[in-house]
Amino acid sequence: TGYRVGYKPAGGISKAKDALVYLSLIKDELGDRWLRPDLFRFGASSLLGDIERQLEHHLTGRYSAAYRHAAG
């Protein structure tokens, strides 16, 4: 039909590693245009906590407990 509908994967994507798998899949199959927020997004409340932990690990070399982050 040529009409684009957005995609929001469901099923508890709460880890940054899982989100990267979806991003790679969408980019490889549908192209960069589909990575924009009007067509593709995550429900990010628990994902945000894991991203915070990953960033802290990148900066300090250590993981912190999930409860130390507001979104975790």
Summary of the structure (lengths in Angstrom):
residues: 72
radius of gyration: 14.4
end to end distance: 40.6
largest distance: 49.4
contacts: 149
relative contact order: 0.17
helix: 53%
strand: 3%
